């Protein structure tokens, strides 16, 4: 089975990159006193509050968001996720540590410099739409540009372009009260995009929407991100949303980072019982990709006899025959080969079949599940149709079963 290594994410000074380095945020009258000392020593949020009457918002939080990445911070209420995003635009001042955007120390900014940073480099999308009810959609979207001093003609052009991105150009003259909740949230997103910021901060942006509208907004977000490749820090309490949207996901608990990884890593390699409990009810088949389960191709050697080819299959269901360009043109299954040998066949042509399925490495297991139900190995091919892996139906079932049983390897934990 091919597994991608868990990447080591180093801090880099790159324009558009967000970095939290050793960040603590303590709420209370003396945040830099005993409460901070206890948090540094590893005391839990509950322990610090019981001993000092101070609340730990963040404790030694370290993560980086790469340029063009959609990075999701996920956690339950009180986990610190919203506190973390508010340090990036200094809505919260940190008790200790550093918050960087590129080479700018955000927490060192004050006054006009802080306002300029917020206005020009960061776009915010809130859970509640925060639209001006007495302004039409076009004026709402152009508000940030107006604050920046952009002339009316130019800001209207840019506002219309942003509305077109979210599919609402036809509603430019409408009032917010005439729009559904999902459409109002799209206006909020368009407003953030119109200013063309380096970074989008999205704090529970879709949480107030009905499930169907929420999924539609997620689809919109995925499509827009593919086109624009913005650096996005996205906050949510919904693991399904996190796994669907995030290039990487950071799970927080009690003000601390529990695990950071790709959706596949979070799902298939949970670091703690807390994470394993979270992922146990997720539909693994829509997150795990073919590349996570496929094995290295071991095609039939040219000139092989039927008997030698069957022997070479080993424990696999079958092996593929390739043409001169590396494209799979046939498959020999162990069952077909043994049956043909029993009938006295010696040539490969007497046992090879061509009715196999192909898949891309990026497809999810759900997308290939029906093909796997045929019991034949699936040829995993690249964009040029070259064989890059074997996907065996039995390996799909084994992987899904392995993930489902991961929780058994951890001691049960209580969600706090």
N, C-alpha and C positions, 0 to 999 in steps of 0.2 A: 504494500500500500504506500502511495506517495503522500507524504505529509510536508507541508510547508513549515519551515522552522519558525518559532515565535521570534519576531524581529526584536532587535535591541534598538530602542528609539533614543537617539542621542539628542541633546539640546543643540540647536543650531541657530545661528544668527542669520535668519533669512527673512526678507521682506514678506509681510503677510503671515508670518508664523507666530502663533501664540505659545508662550511657555509659562507655566507655573512652576516655580522652583522653591521647594521647602516652605510652602505657604501655610501659615496658621492664621485663623481668625477666631478670636475669643470675644464673645459678647458679655459685657458686664462692666462694673465700675472700675476694676483694676485688671484689665485684660493682659497686661504684661507682668503680672505678679505670679502667685502660686498656681493659678489655673494654667498658665502657659508652661510652667515648669512641669506640672503633672502631665499635661498633654505631650510634652516632649519626652517624658519618661515612659510613654505608652499607655497611660490611663485612658479608659474608655470615656465616651461622652457622658454616660450616666454617672461614672465615678467622679469625674471632675465637677459635675453639677452638684452631686451630693456633698462633696467636701468643700466647695468654694462658692456655691450659688452662682457660678458662671456657666455659660453655655458654649460648648465647642462647636463652632460652625465648620471650621476646616482644621485638620491636623496633619502636618507634613505632607501636603498634597503636591505631587509632582506629575505633570503630564505636559506633552507638547502636541500642538496641532500643526501639521505640515501644510505648506502652501498648497491650496487647491483641494484640501481634504475636508470631507464632511465627518467631523468627530463628534460622537454622541456621548454625553455624560448622563448616566442613567442611575436612578436610585429611588427609594421610597421617600416619603415625607420625613424630613429631618436628616437626610443622608448628607447634605451639604452641596448638592448639585447646583441649586440656584444661587447659593452663596458664592460658589466658584465662578459662575459666569459673571456675577456682579463685581468681582474683583477686576475683570478684564476691562471694564469701562469706568472703574473706580466709583461705582455706586456704593461699594464697600471698600474702606481702607483696610489693608491687612495688618494683623498684629505683628507678624514676622514673615520674612521671605520676600520673593521678588515675582513680579508679573511683567512679562515682556511681550511686546508686539514688535517683531523685528528687533532692532537695536534700541527701542524706546522702552524705558522703565516707566510703565504706566503709573505706578503708585507714587512716583516722584513728581508727576505733573500736577499743577494747580492752576486756578484762575483761567485766564484766557487761553493758555496752552492746552489745558485739559478740555475746555470747550471746543477748541479747534480740532483736537484729536477726535473727540466724540462726533463732531459734525462732519468731518471729512474722511475719516479712515474706518469708521464702524457704522454698520446699519443694524438697527434693532427691530426684531419682530416679537411682539408680546402675545401672551395668552389671550388677553382681551384686546380688541382690535384698536382701541384708542384713536378712532377716527373723529374728525370734526363734523358733527351732525349737520351743521349749517353750510358746509362746503360741499360742492359736488365731488365726484370721484377723481376727476382730473386734478382739481386743486388740492385734494388730499394727498395724492401721489406726488405732486410737485412741491409739497411743503418743505421738505428738506433742502431742495434746490433753491427755494425762495430764501431760506435762512442763509444759505451760502452766498446769496447775492446774484444768482444766475438770472439773466433777463427773462421776461415772461415767454417770449417766443421760443427760446431754447429750452426752458424748463418744461413747456408744454409738449415739445417734440420728444424730449427724453421721457416724460411721463407717459406719453402715448406708446412709446417703444416698450416701457416696462409693463404697461397694461396688456400689450400684445403678447408679451412673454407669459403672462398668467391667464390669457384667454379672455380678458375683460375690456378690450379696446372699444367694443360696441357700447359699453356702459359708462363711458367717460363723462357724459353729461348727467348721469343719474345721481341721486342723493343716497348716502349710506343707508338710510332707513328703508329704501326701496330694494335693498339687496338681502339675500339670505346670509346666514352666519358664515357659511363657507366662502361666499363671494366677498364678504367684508374682510375675511382673513386674507384672501388673495389681494385685495386692495392694500392691506398692510404690508404684504410681502412685496408688492410692486413699489410701494413707497420706499422701502429699504433698498430695492434694486435700482431705483431711478437715479440715486446719487452715485451709483457705481462704486461702493466702498470696497476696500480690500477684504474686509471681514464682515460676516453676518453673525450676529448673536441672536439665537432663537430660543427663548425661554418658555418651554411648555406651549409652543406656538399653536399646536393643533389640539390641545387637551380639552378645550371648551366645545369642540365640534362633535356632532353625532358620528357614530362609528363609520357609516358609509361615506359621509362627507370627509371625515378624517382620512380615510384610505385614499380618496380622490386627491386630497391635498398632498398626501405622501407621494402619490404618482406624479403630481405636478412638480413637487420638489425634486424628485429623482430626474425628471426630464430637464428641468431648468439647470440642475447641477451638471448634468452631462454636457450641456451647452456652454455654461459660463465658467465652470470649475472655480467657484468661489471658495475661500477659506471659511468654513462654517463651524461654529461651536453650537451644538444643538442639545437642549436639555429636555429630558422626558422621564416620566415615571413608568413608562410602558415598555417592557422588554421587547415585545414584538415589533414595536415601532423602532426601537433602537437597532435591532438586528436587521430590519428591513432597510433603514436609511443609512446606517453608519458604514464608512470605510473602516473605522475602528470604533470600539465601544469601551468606555471607561465606566466601570461599576463602582459606586460609592456606597459606604455604610458608616453611619456614625461620624461623619466628617472626614473619613479616611478613604483612600483608594484601595479597593479590594483586588481588582484585576483590570488590565487593559489588554485588548486584543482585537483581532478581526472578529466579525460575527461567527465565522467557523470555529475559531479558537475558543471563543467564549462558550459556544455550544458543545464542542467536542472535547475541550480540555479545561473544564472549570477548575479554578485554583483552590476553591474552598467549598465546604458544604453549603454555605450561603448562596454562592453562585449556582451550584448544582441544583439546589431547591428551586431557584428561579427558573432554570432552563428546562426542568423536567416536563413541564406542560407545553413547551413550545413544539410546534410541528417541525421536527428536525429536517424533514424532507425538503422543506422550502428554503432552508439555509445551507445545508451541506451540499457542496457541489460535486460534480463528477470527478474533478481533479483531486478531491480529498479522498476518494475511494478507489480510483483506478489504480492498476498496477502497471509496471513497465511492460511494454509490448514484447512478446517473445514469438515472433512470426515463424511460420513453418520454413525450414531451411530449403532453399532451392535444390531440386534433385532428390529430395527425401522420398523414401518409400513410404507406403501407407503405414507399415508396422513401426518404422522408426519415428514417423511423425506422431503417431498415437502415443508412443513411449515418451516423446519429448513434451507432450501436453502436461504430464504429471498430474498434480492435483487441480489444475485449472479445468474449467468446463470445456474450453477449446482454445485454438490458436488460429490466427488469420494468415491467409496467403496474400502476398503483395505483388503488385506489378513492378515494373522497373523504376517507377517514380515513387514507390513507397505507399501507393494507395491500396487499401484492402479491397480485394476482388472476390474473396471467398473465405469461408470459415470451416475448419474441421473441428467438430466436437468429439469429445471422447466417446460418447454414446454412439454416434454415427460411425466412427472409425472402428470400434469394436464389433458393431453389427456387420459392417462390411467385411472385416477380417473373418468373422464366423461364416460368412457366405462365400469365402474363398477369394475375395477381392485382394489384389496386391497394389493396385494403382491408386494414387490420391484422387484422381478424377472420379473414381467410383464412390467416394464418400464425402467430397466437398460440396457444400451448399452455398448459395449466393443470397439467400433471403434473410440476411442479418440486418440489424439496425445500426445506425451511426449516431454519435452524439458529440457535442462540443464539450471541452473541459469546463466551460463556465456554466453549463446548464445545471440546474438543481436536480436532486434525486427525484423530486416529485415530477419533474418534466420527463424523466426517462422511466418512470415506474411502470407504466403500461408496457413499454418495450421489454423491460426486464421480466415481466410476467410470462413472456414466451419461453423463458428458460435458456435462451441463447446468449452467448457473450456479445457485448455491444462494442463496436469498434469506436474508439475515441479518436477523432481526427481534428487536425488544426484547420485554419482557414483555407489552406490549399488542398485539403482532403488527405493529407499524409497521416498515417497511423502514428499516434503518440501515446496510446495507452489501451489497455484491456479493461473493460468494466464487466465484471462477472456478477450475475444476479445474486449468487450466494454471498458475495462480499457486501452488496448493498444491504441485505437483510442482517448480516453480521454487524455492520457498522451502526445501523439503526438500533439494533438490540444493545450494542455496547453503550451507546449514548443514553438510552433509557435506563440502563442499570448503573450509571455513574453515581447517582445519589447514594447507592448502597455502600460506596467506598468511603463515605464521609459520615462522621457522627452528626446526627440530626441537630440542627440549630434552630433557635427561635428567632423570628423576624422582629427586630427592634428598630 
